[in-house]
Amino acid sequence: MNDESRPVRFLGVLGCLRWCRSGGVRDQPVLPDRNRRTTEATDIHTHPDLYGRAVEQVKIDDVLHEAAISGSGLLLLHGEPGAGKSALLDHARRRAVATGMTVVEARGARPESEYPFAGLHQLLHPLRHHLPALPPAQAEVLSGVLRLASLRPDDMFPVSVAVLALMTEAAREGGLLCLLDDAQWVDQATVNTLLFVARRLRGEGVALLVAQRDPGWDALADPVLPRVRLEGLDLEAATSLLAAWTEDIVDPRVAGELVARTRGNTLALTELGSALSAPQLSGREPLPNPLPLGEGVERAFLDRVRALPHATQLALLVAAAEETGDMAAVLTATARLGLDCSSFDPAEESGVIGVAGRRIVFRHPVVRTAVYSASSFTQRRKVHGALADVLLPEARDGRRAWHLAAAAMGPDEEVAAELADAAEAARSRGDRLSASALWERAAHLTPEVDLRARRLYEASRAAWQSGRLQHTEALIAEAELIVRQPEVLGKLLRLRGTVQLRSGVITEAFRTLSRAAACLAESDPAIAARCLVEAAEAASYGGDLSRCVELGATAGLLPFGSPTVQCTHLLLSGIGAVATGDVRGARELITRGTEKAVALGDPTLIAWAGIGALYLGDGAQALTLYQQVSDLARTSGHLGSQPGDLHFVVALETCSGGEAVALAEEGLRLARKTGQDNLAAVHLSRLALLHALRGDEPACRDAAEEALSVALGRRIGLAVATARYSLAVLALMRGEFAEALHLFELLAASEPGRGHPMVSMLSLPDRIEAAVRAREPESARAAMGTLEAWQAGAESGEARALVARSRALLTDDDEQAIGLFEEALRLHGGHVPVERARTELYLGERLRRARKRVDARRCLRSAADTLDQLDVGPWAERAWRELRATGQTTRRRKEGSGELTPQERRIARLAAAGNSNQEIATQLILSRRTVEYHLYKVFPKLGVASRAELTQLYYCEPTLFD
C-alpha cells in the first residue's frame, strides 16, 4: 500500500472519492458508509454464528475496504472448531458480492491434503477465462496446475508468479476476494503459493481471507498474514444467541453454565439451543450431564480423537467420565479395564489432553463431552463401574455414588442411600447446589415411594437454598404426585408457599402456607407455627393485615408446648390487634412476643418482633431487632433467603444513615439472580425511596415505575405503597406540597394489594407536613388525630418525638411551636438521625422567623451537617439555605471529606483485621467491587496508603473505626 492511500482506510466514501481525484489508478466502486457497514452486513437472526463477532466483522470490512480502493487486504482467522470462522467468511463473501467484487473460494479436505495444488485448483478454476490475458508462459504453467493441459510444473516459483498475475488480472473488474476455509487440510503446495502471493500484494485490489482450526499449518503463522483468534462468546452474546435461536426465555444462570461448559463455543451453543427443552433453558429443570451435543459438534471436535488407537479412545472415555480429572482414579480405573498408562500417550501427543498437576485435562470442555456422548451405553456403564470400584465411599464427596448411579440398571436402594449420604455431606459443607442434585438422583433410584417423596423434598429444599426457584417448583410438583404422608405434604406446601411468596401471586402464597400449617399442626406444631408466620408475611406483603387476626387465632389452637408456637401466637395476635385498632392490647402482646423471640434467637421471629415494634411506632426498638436479623443474614449463606433478609438490613441502614443504596442494590441483584421477582419489586420500591431522599428524581421515578409494574399485577401491596410513598416524599422535598398531599391521601385510601396500612400509618408525619405547607389545615388535623390515636400511650421516645414535631407544625404560634420542637429534640434518640435532623431544620426555621438568629444557626448548622453526611440532598440544601439567611458564612464541608460512613467503618474494621476483599464481601453481603470502592474512599479519609498502615492505625487509634 502506498503512503498516499493509507489515510483512506479511515475516511469512508468521501475519502475514496478524494483519493481518486488526487490520482487513483482507476475508478473505484463506492462502498456503503463505513459507519453502517457492520449493521447492514450482519443479519444475526439468519446467521446466528455472528453473535458477539462485531469486532471481527469490522476487521473483515476493513480488509475488503482496502482491496476496493486498489489496495490489498490480508487476514487469517483461527480458533477452535465451531468458533464461527466459516460464518465470518460467509459474511465477507456477502459484503464483497454486494460491492461488485469477484469472489473465489476453496475449502480444505483431509483426503486431498496430499495432492499438490488441490486447493489452488478449487480457488482458481473459476478464473480460468482470464488465462488468455496472461503472458503465454504463465498461462501455460497455470493450465498445467488447473489440469487444462498435460503440463505439470515441478518448479514452484513460476507457478506462484503466474498465480499472482492471474489474481491481478481478475481484480481489474472491481476487485477480487479469495476465501480459503479449513486451511489446516489444504495441501502444502497451495499454502506456499498463497503466502508467496500475499508477500507481493500491494495495490492490486486483491483480498485474501484464510480460516483454519487450531492447531493448523505452522506455515500460516507468517507475519505477512495479520491474525485474529476467535475466542469463545461472552455471557451477553451467548445469551442473545440462545434467546434468538431458540425463541425461548433463557435464564442468565443457565446461559452462564452453558458458556462455562462449552467455553462459549458458537456451534455448541447453537446446537444446544435446539437440543435443550424450554424448561431446561429457563432454569425450571436442570441441565443434563453430559450436554446433548449434536452431530455437528461431535464431528468437529472428534476428528482427532477418532484417528487415535482404540485403546486410547477407551482411556479417554475413562478420563471423560471422571469429571474431576483425578489422575490417580483415572489411571487405576484404566488399569482395571486392562489398559496401561501408555494408552494416554497418543492423546497427549496429539493435543487432545494435557496434564495439570495431578489432573488430566481435556484441551476443551466440549471435547470431554463429545468423547462421553459419542460412546455407547454399555461402554459408559463399564467405565463408571470401574471408577466406582476405585473410589472410596468414606470420602462422602458424591463421586463414587455418581458413578454407581450411572452404572445402575434401575432402582437400587443401596446406591440411593449412598447418594443421600453424600447429599447430606454436601449440605453440611454448604454446597447446596450439589446437595440438590445428589438428593434428586437418590430419589430417582429409590424403590420405596414414601422415602422417594422425602428425598425429593430434600432435593427441592436444597434447590431453594441455592437460589434455583424454578427447579424447586419442578421438584415439588414431582413429589406431590407420589406423596402420601401429611407431614411430607406439609413441608412441600410450605416450600411451595415460600417460592410463591418470592416469585408468585401473594394471595396464592397465603393459601398455600395456610394449608401447609394445617398439614403440620398435629405432627410438628413448631413448623406449623412457622408456616403461619410465613403466611402472615404473605398477608403483610399484600397489605392485608386483618389476616393476622385469624392467623394469630390459628396459632392459639396449636399445642402450646413449643416456645415457637407461643411466640408466634403473641406476635401475630399483637399485629392483628394493631390492624383492628387495639393499640394498647397490641403493645402488651408484641412486647411479650419480642421477649420470647430474642430468647429463642430465631431470626424469623426476631424479624417479626421488629415488624411489630415498627407497627407500634417504636422505630428504635425495630432498628435494634433489625440489627440482629442483619447480623444473622450476613452469615446465613442461603441464596434463597438472603434477598428477604437484606430487606431488613436496608430498612436498618435507611434509618440509621448507613450505605442503604449499596445494600438495596445488592438485595435487588440477588433477588433477580435467584428469580425472586416479588422481592425484587420490594427492593426496587426501597431504592425509589432512597433515591427520593437524595433528591435524584429520575432514578426515583424509574425505580418506582419498575416496582409498580410488577407489584400491581401481583398485588404486592408493600411494594406498591413504598413506591408511591417514595414519589410523595420526592414531591414533599421538592416543595410540591399539593402533589405530595394528594399522593399521601391516595396512599391512605388504598385497598389491600394496592397499598399497605402500615406504610400509610408510618407516613402520617410526612402527610401532616405536606398538608400544613399546602395550606390544607383540615386534612392536617385529620391526619394528626389518626397519628395521636395510633401513638396513644407510646413508650418510644422516637414515636413521641414525631407526634410533638407534627403538633409544632400545626400551630401558628411561634413560641408554642418552638417549645414543641424542643420537646421533640429531647425525645429523639440517635437511632434515626435523619428524623432528628429534620426536627432541627424545622426548629431552626421557626427560630429564624422569631428573630432568634443565634439559636437558629446552632440548629440549622447541626441539621445541615447531618443531612449532608446522610446524603439527603434536598433537605440538606434547604438547611444550608436557611443557615445563610441567618447571616452564617461558614463554608459547606466538601463532599467526600470527614468521618467514615457506617458502611465504611464496617469495611475498614474488617480490612484492618486482615480479611480479604472477597471475605469482606461475603460477610457483608456485598459485591467485591463495592468493597473495593469503599476502601478506595476509606484510605484517603484516614490518611493511609496501604492495608498495613490501615491495620497499624486500627490498633493505634481504634476510635476512628467506631
N, C-alpha and C positions, 0 to 999 in steps of 0.2 A: 504494500500500500504506500503511495507517495505521500509526502508531508502535506500537500495541499488538500488531500482527501480526508485526512484524519478527523478534523473537526466536524465533518458532515455527519458522522455517526450519531451526534447528539443534537442535530438541528432539524430532523424530520423533513417534511416535504419542501419547506422554504429553503432549507439548506441544500437539498438536492438540486433545486432549480438554480440557486445562486451558483453552485459548483459547476453546473452545466454551462451557465453563461460565461463563467470565467475560464472556459477552455476544456470542458469534459470531452472525451473522445467520441461520444455518440449520444443520441437521445436516450434518456433513461425512463423506465417505467415508473409511474408515480405510485408510491406506496400509500396506504392509508396513514392517517395521523398516528405518529408513534405512540402518543399517549393513549390511543384507543386500540392499539393492535392486540394486546393480550385479551382485552374484554371481547373484541369481535371474534377472535380466533378460537376462544375457549368455550365450547358448549359442554359443560361438565355433566349435564344431565344425559347427554348422548355418549360422552366419553368420561366415565367415572374415574379412570386411571389418572386424570389430570387434576383431581382434587389435591390441593397442597403443593402444586407444582408451578406456581406463578413465577417464581424466580427463574426456574429452568426455562419456562416459556419465553421470558424476556431475553434470556441469553440466546435462545434459538432465533428469536426475531431479530436480534442484533446481527447474528451471522447472516441471515437472509438479507438484511438491510445492506450489509457490506457488499454482498455479491451483486445486489440490484443496482448499486451505484458504481459498477465497474471495479469493485474491489474483489476481495476473496474472503470467504469465511470458512473457518475450520472449527470443529468441536467433537470431542469424544465424550459420550455419555457412558458411564459404567456403574454397576451396582449389582445387587443380588438378583436372582430370578424373581420376576413378579413385581419389581420396583416401579415399573411404568415406563421403561425405556422405549419400547415399541410404540406406546401411546404418544410419547413425545415426538418420535419420528413421524407418526401419522399427522400430528399437529403441524410439523414442519412441511410435510407434503401438501396439506390443505392450504397453508399460508402461501406456499410457493405457487401452486396452481392458480390461486386467486389473484396473484400479481403477474401472471404470464410467464413464469419461469418454466423451463423444461425440467422434468423430474425423471430420474432413472433410479432404480432400486435393486438391491441384491440382499439375499439373506443366506448366511452360512448354514451348512447342513453337515452333520457329522460324517455321513457316508462319502461326501465329496471333498472332505478336508485334505485328502491325499492327492487329489488331482490338481496339477499345476494350472493356474489361471481359471479354475472353475468359477470362482467368484467374479473374476473380471468378465467372463463370458456373460454371466447374468446381468452385470451392470452395463456393459457397453453394447450388448446386442441391439437394444432399441435405437442406438445411434449409428447403425451401420450405413444408413443412407448418406451420412456425411463423409464416408470414406473417399469418394471421388474428389472431394475438395482438398484432400491431403496430398503432399508430395508422393510420388509413386512408391518410393522405398518404404515410407511409413505406412501407406495403405497396404502394401504387400505384407508387412510384418503383422499388422493388426488382422488382416484377413486370415493369417495362419492361426492367430490366437482365437479368433471367433469361428474357426473351423469352416471358413468360407473358401479356403484354398488348401492345398496339400502342405504348405509351408508350416513347420512348427519350429519357431526360433529357439535356439539354445542360449542366446545372449540376452540377459535381462535389460541391458541398457537401451538398445534400440526399441524394445517393447515399451519401456517406461516413457521414452521420448515421444513415441507415437501416441500413447495414451494421453499425454499432456496436450499434444497437438489436436487430437480428436475432441477432447473436452473443451478446449479453447474455441474450436470451430463451432461446436454445438451451442456454446454460450452466447454466440453472436446474436441469436434470435430472441434475446430477452433474459439471458442468464440461465445457468444450469445448476440444479441441485442433485447431488449424488448421495443417496442414502444407503448405508451398509449396516444391516442388523445382524445380531448373533455373530459378531466378528470373531468370537472365540473359536468358531468352527470354520472359518474361512481359510483357504489354503495359504501357505506362506508366500507363494509367488505373488498372489493378488495383494496381500498385505504389504509386501516390499514395494510393489509397483505404486500403490496408492500413497505410501509415505514419500516416495521419490517425487510424485506429482505434488503432494502437499508442500514440500520444501520449496517448490519453484513457482507456486501460485502467487501472483502479485495483483494484477489488475485485470484478470481475465473474466470476471463475473461468474466464477465457479464457487459453489459452496459444497463442502464435504462434511457430512454428519455421520459419525460412526457410533454404534452402540454395541457394547459387549458385556457379558456377565463377568463377575469377579469369582475366581481368578480367570484371566483370559490371556491373550497374547502378550508376552512381555515386550515384544517389538512395538506394540502400540503405545507403550509408555514413553514415546518420543516427545521431546519438548516442542516439536512443531505442532502437535495437537493439544490445544487447551483442553483440560479435563474437568468434567463436572461429575461428582459422585452423587448418586441418588440415594439419600438417606431415607429411613422409614418415616411415615407420616406422623405428625404430632397429634395430640389428642383432639384438637379442634378440627383439623382436616379429616381425621378418621371418623369422628362423629358425624360430620356433614356428609361424608361419603356414604356411611351406613344408612343414615336417615333418608338420603335421596335415592339410594339404590334399592332399599327395602320398602320405602314408603310407610315405615312403621316408626313408632316412638322408640328412640334408643336412649336408655338410661345412661347418663355420663359415666357412672361407675362401671357399667358393662362395657362401654366403649374403652374405658381405661384398661380394663382387664384384657380385652381383645388386643389392644395396642401392645400391652406388655407381653402377651403370649405369642404375638406374631411379629413383634418388633416393628409394627407399623407397615408391614408389607402390603402393598396395594392389592395385589392379586388375591392374597389370602383373605383380606378384609372383604373384598368384593364377593368372593365365593362363600364366605361365612355369612354375609348378609342374606344370601339366598338359602343357605342351609339351615340357619337357626330360625326357630319359631318366634312369633311375636311376643309370647310370654318370656322367652329367654332374653330377647333383645331389650325388653322393657324392665327386666330385673325381677319379674314375678316368679320365674323359675331359674334355677342355677344353670350356668353354662355347663355343657357336657365336658367330660375329661376322658379321653383326648377330644380336641375340637374336631368336628366333622369336615375335614379338608376335602375339597373337590378334586376331580381328576386333573384339572389344570395345575393346581398347586403341587400335587404329588408328582406329576410328570416333570414339572420344572425343578423340583428340589431333589428328586430321587435319581436323576440321571447318573451321578457319580456313584451313588450307593449301589445301584443295580449292576454296575460294572465291577463291583468287588466280589471276592470269593464268597461262596455260600456260607462258610463258617464265620466269616467276618460279618455278614449280614445278620446271622443269628446272634452273634456277640453284641452287635449294635442294638438289636431288639431288647436284649437284657439291659443295656445302658438306658435305652429309651423308657423301659418300664419302671426303672428305679429313678424317679424324678429328681431325687436329691443329688444324683451323680456320685454317691458314695462309692469310691473306688474299691474299698475292701469288700463291700457287699456284692458289687457287680462282678468282681473277679472271682469271688468264691462261688457265686451262683453260676457263673460261666463254666467253672471247673466241674460243677455238679452236672452240667449238661454235656460233659465230655470234651470241652474245648480248653485250650490253654491260653495264657495271656497274650501270646504272639498273634492270636486271631485278630487283635485290635490293630496290629501294625499297619496293614494296608489302609485302614480307615484313617489312621493318624497321618500317614504319608500323603494321602490324597486331600487332606484338609477337612474331612467330614467331622472329625472330632479333635479335641485337644485336651490337655491336662492342665488344671488349675489347682495347685496344691494337692489335696487328696481327693479331688473330684474329676470325673470325666465330663467334659463339657462339649455339647454339640455346637458347631460353628454358628448355627442359627436355631432358635427355638422351633421354627416350623420344620426343620429337618428332623428333629426328635419326634414331633407329632406325626410327620409324614411316614417315618420309619415304623412307628407304632401302628398307625392306621392302615398301612399297606399290608400288615401281617394278617394271618388267618386267626380265627378264634382259638383253634387248637394250639397254635404256636404261642399265642399270648397266654393262654391258660398254663401251659407248660412252664413258661418263663416266670410267671407270677408265683407258681408253686415253688420253683427253685429259689426265688428270692425270699419267700416266706420261710423256707427251711433254714436260711442262713441268718435271719434277723431274730433278735431275742425279744420275747414278749415282755420281759421285765422293763424294757425301755419305755413302754407306755406312750410312745410318740405317734402311734397310729400307723406307722409304716407297715409293720408285719400284718396288722389287721386289714389294711387296704389290700395287700397282696393276697391274703387269704380270701377276702371278699371277691376279688377279681377272678380267683381260681374256682370259686364256689359254683356249683351247677344249679343251686336252688336254695330255698330257706335252710338256714343252718344256725341253730341257737348257740352253738359253741363259738362260731365265728362272730355272730351278732353280739354275744356277751363281751368278747374281746374288743370289738369296735366300741361298745358302750363304755367299757373301762377306759379306753383311750380318749373317748369324748370327755369323760369326767376329768381326766388328767389335763386335757387341753383347756377346759373351762377353768380349772384351778390355776393354770398358768396365765389366764386372761386372754387366751386365744379363742374367742367366742366364734369366729368365723369357721375355724377348723372344727370346733366342737359341734357346730350345727351340722356340718357335712358328715361328720362321723356318726352322730345320732341318727341322721336321716338314713345313712347306709345301713346302720344297725337295724333300724325299724323295718326296712325292706327285706332284710334277711331273717326277721323274727317270725317263727311259725305261729306263736300264740297271740290271739287277737288283742286281748286286753293289754298285754305287755307291748305289743306293737303300737297301740294307741298312745301309751305313756311315753314311749321313745319318740314318737312323732311330736308329742307335746314338748319334750325336752329339746328337740331339734328346732321347733318353732320359737321357743323361748330364747335359745342361743342366737337364732337368726335375728330376732328383735333386738337383743342386746348388741349385736354387731351392726345394727342400723339398716337391715335389709327388710323393709316393711312389706314389700310386695311378695317376697318369698315367704315371709312369715304367714301372710294370709293364705298362700297356696298350701302350706303345710297344715295349717289349722283346718282348712276345708277337707284335706285328705284324711285327717284324723277323725273329723266329725262323721265321716261315712261309716266308721267301724267302732266308735267309742260306745261303751255300754255302762261304764261306771259314772255315777253322778259327780264324784269328786274330780275325775279327769275332765268330764264335760265342763264343770265349773271353771277349772283352770284354763281350758281352751277358750271359753267365753270371755273370761277376764282378759286374756291376752288379746282376743279379737276386739273387745271393747277399748282396750288401750290403743290399739292401732287405729280404730275408728276415731278415737279422741284426737289423735295426732294428724290423721290424714283423711278422715271421712266426714260424714254428716254428724253433727254434735248430738242431735236427738236420737239417732240410732245408737250412738255410743252409750248414752244414758240407759236406754232399754237393755242393751246387751250386758252392761255391767250390773244392772239390777237383777237380770236373770242369773248371772254368774253368782251373785251373792245368795240367791235362793238355793242354787245347787249346792253351795258350800256351807250353808248355815248349820247343817247337822254335823258334817264330818270335820269341818275346820272353821269354827266361828271367827278366829282371828283373821284368817284370809277373807272370809265373808265380809268382815268389817272393813278391810282394805278395799274390797270391791265397792262398798258403799261410799267410801271416801273418794274413790276414783269416779263413781257416778256423780258425786257432788261436784267434782272438778268439771265434769261434762256440763252439769247444770250451771255452774259458775261461768264457764266459757260461753255458754249460751245466754247468760244474763237472766236466768230464771231461778232466783234464789229461793223462791217459795218451795221448790223441790226439796230443799234441805230440811224442811219441816218433816216431810214424810220419810226422808232418809234417816233423820235422827230418830224418829219413832221406830223405824225398822231396826235400827241398831239397838234400840232399847229392848227389842224382843229376842235378841241373841243371848245365849248363855253368858252371864256376866263374870265368869271366872277369869277371863282373859283381860289383862290391863289394856290391851289394844282395843278390845270391844268397849270397855268403859271410856277410854279416851275418845274414841270415835263418837260414841253416843253424846258425850258432853260437848264436843266441838261442833258437830253437825246440828245438834239441837240448839246450841247457842247462836250459830249463824242463822239458822231458821228463825230464831226469835228476833234477831235484828231485822230480818225481812218483814216480819209481821208487826214491827214497831215496839216490841217489848225490850227496849234497850237495857233497862235495869236488870231484868232476868237474864238477858243475853250476857251481860258483863259477868255475872256470877258463874254461869255455865262455862264460858270461854276461859275465864281465869282458872277454874279447876281443871279444865281440859288441858290448858297450857302447862300446868304443873306436871301432869302425868306424861305429856308428850316429851318434855325436857328430861324427865326422869328415865323414860324409855330410850331416849337418844335416837328416836326414829325420824329420819329426815322428812318423810312424807307427812307425818303427824305434826312435826315442828313447823313445816311449811304452812299447814292448815291452821296451826295456832297463830302464826304470823298473819295469815289472812283474817282470822277472827279479830286479832288486835287492830288490824287496819280498818275493818268494818266498824269497829268501835271508835275509830278516830285516833287511836293510840299509835301514832306513827313511830315514836321512839321505840316502843316495845316491838312493833313489827320489824323494825330495822335490826334490832338485836337478834330476833329469831331468824330473820333472813340471812344474817351473817353466818349463823350456824349451818343453815342449808347450803350457803355458798361454799363454805369450807368443805362440806361433805361432797358437794357436786364436783369440786375441782379434783377430787381424788377417786371418784367412782369408776371412771374408765368405761362407763356404759354409753356407747354412742347413741343408743336409742333414747336414753333418759337425759343426756346432757343438755339438749336444747331446752327441755322443760325446766331443768334445774337452773339453767342460765337465765331464765326469765326472772327468777327471784334475785339472782345476782345483779341483773341490770336494774331492777327496782331499787335495790340497795344502793348501787352506785349513783343512780339518778338523784336520789335524795341526799346522799352524803357528799356529792361533788366529785365522785371518782370518774374513772375513764369508762363511762357507761356506753358511749358510742362504740368503742372498740369491742366491748363485750356483747352489745346488741348485734353488731355486725358478725361477730363470731357465732353467736347463737343462731342468727339467720343463715349463716353458711352451713352450720351443722344440720339445721332443720331441713334445708334444701338438699344437702348431701344425702340425708337419710330418708328423704321423701315425706317429711312431716309438714305438709302444706299448711295445716291449721296453725301449728306453732310458728311457722314462717310468717303467717299473717299477723300473729300476735307480736313477734319481734319487729316486723315492719311498722306496726302501729306505734310501738315503743320508740323506734327510731324516728318516726314522724314527730313525736313529742320532743325528743332530744334535739332534733333539728329546729323545731319551733323555738325552744328555749335559747338556742344560739342565733336565732334570727335568720336562719337560712331558709327563706321562703320556697325556692324551687325544690330543694331537697325534701322539705317537709311535705309539700303538696305531692311530689312524686311518690314518696313512701306511703302517704295516707291513701292516695288513689289506688296504689297497688294492693295495699292491705284490704281496702274496701272491696276491690274486685273479687277477692277470694272470700272474704268474711261474710259478705251479704248473701252470697249463694249458699254458703254452708251454715248460715245462722250462727256465726261465732260472735255473739253479742259483745264479748270483751274486746275483741279487736276492732269491731265497728265503733264502739263507744270511745276507745282510746284514740282511734284515728280522728274521729270527729272532735274529741276534746283537744287534740293537737292543733287542729285548724282553728278552734275557738281561742286557744292560748296565743296562737300566732296573731290573730286579729287583735286580741287584747294588748299584746306587746307593741303592735304597730300603731296603736291608738285608734283602731277602727272599732269603737266601743259598741255601736249599734249592731254591727255584724257579729261581734263576739257574743253579745247578749242573745241574739237570735239563735246562734249555734248552741249556746248553753241551755236555752229553753227547749230547743229541739232534742238535745241530749236527755233532758229530764223527762220528756214526754214519750221517749222511745219505748217500744214493747220488747219483750224477750226475743233474742235473735237479731234485733236491730239496735240494741243498746244494752246498757248494764246499769242496774240501780246503784251499785257501789261507786262506779266511776262518776255517776251523776251526783251522788252524795259528796264524794271527795272533791268535786269541782265546785261545791257551793261557795267557798270563799272567793274564788275567781268570778263566779257568776254574780255575786254581790258587788264586787268591784266594777264589773262591766256595767251593771245596772246603774250604779251610782254615777259613774263617769258618762254614761249615756243619758243621764238625767231622767231615769225611769224609777222614781222613788217607790212606787207601789210594788214593782217587780222586785226591787232590792229588799223591801220589808218582808215580802212573802218568802223569799229565799232565806232571809235572816231567821224567820220563825221556824223554818224547816231545820236550819243548822242548829239553833238553840235546842229544839226538841230532840234532835239526834244526839247532841253532846250534853244533855242534861245529866248531871252527876258524873261527868267525865273526870277521871283521875289523872289523865295525861296532861302534863304542862303544855305540850305542843298543841294538843287539841284545844285547850282553853285559851292559848295564845291566839289561835286563828279566830276564835269567837270574839275575843277582845279587839283584835285588829279589824274585824268586819264591823263591829259596833262603832269603832272610831271612824271608819269610812262613811258610815251612815249619818253621823252627826255633823251639823254645820257650825257648832260651837268649837272654836279653835282650842280653847283651854281644855274643854272636856275631851276633845279628840286627842290632844297631846297626852293627857292623863291615861287614856285607854291604850294609846300606842306604847307608852312607857310600861304600862302593866303587861302588855303583850311581850315586850322585850324581856321583862323579868321572868315570864313564864317559858319563853323559848329556851330549849336546850341547845346542845351543839350538834344534835343528830341530823338536823335538816338545815344546813347553813343557808340554802337559797331562800327559805321562808323567813329566817331571821333577817337576812339582808334586805328582803322586800319590806319588812316592817320598818327597818332603819331608813329605807328610802322614803316611805310614806310619812314617817315621823319627821324626817329632815325637810320634806316639802312643806308640812304644816308649820314647823318651826320657822322656816324662812318667811312664810306668809305672815306669821305672827311677829316678824322682825327680830327674831332671836337668832341672829346670824352665827354667832359663835357656837351655840349648841347645835344649830343646823349643820354647820361644817363638820363637826365631830361625827354626827350620824351619817351624813352623806359620804364622807371620806371612807368610813368603815364599810358602808354599803357598796360603794364603788369598787373598793379593793376586793371585797369578797366576790362580787358579781363578775369582776374581771377574772379572778382566779378560777371561778367556776365556768367561765366562758359563756355566760348568759348575756349575749351581746346587747339586745335592745334595752333591757333594764339597766345594764352597765352604762350604756350611752346616756340614758336618762339621768342616772345618778351623777355622772360627770357633768352633764349639762346643768343640773341643779346646783352642783358644787361651784361651778364657775359663776353662776348667778349670785352666789353669796359673796363674790369677790375673791374667792380662793384661786391662787395662781400656781399651786403646786402641780408639777408635771405628772402626767399619767405614766405609770410604770410600763416599760417596754414589754411587748409580748415575748414570752419565752424566758424571761428572767425571773429571779425569785425562787421561792421554795418549790420542792418537788410536789407533784400531784400525788394523791393516794396510790394510784396505779404505779407511778414511777417509783414511789418509796418501796412498794412491794417487790418490784422487779429489781431495784437496786440492792435490797437486802438479800434476795436470793442469789444475785450475781456475786455479791461480796462474800457469800457463804461458799462459793465455789461451784455453783450449779452452772451447767452449760445453757446456752440459749434454748436448745431443744428441751432440756429438762425443765426450765422455767416455763416454757410454752405449755408443756404437758400439765404442770401443776396449776397454772392459772387459766387453763382452757383458752389459750390464745394461739395465734399462728406464730411461727418462728420469726416471720418478717415483722410482725407487730412488736415482738420483744426487741428485735434489733433497732427498730425505730425509736422506741422509748429509751434504750440505752444511749442512742445517738444524742438524745436531748439531755439525759442524766449527766453524762460526763462533763460537758461544759458548765452545767449548773453547779456541779460540785467541784469544778476546777481540777479534775483528774483526766489523765490521758490513757489509762490502761486499767485492766481488771486488777492488777497487782496493787496499783495506787488506790483503787476503789476499796479493796479489802483492807488495806492499811488505814484508810480514812474511817472505815466502818468500826474498827477496833479503837481508834483514837478518839473519834467524835461520834458515838452511836446516836446521839440525839438528832443529828441531821437526818437520820433514817426513820425517825419515829413519826 
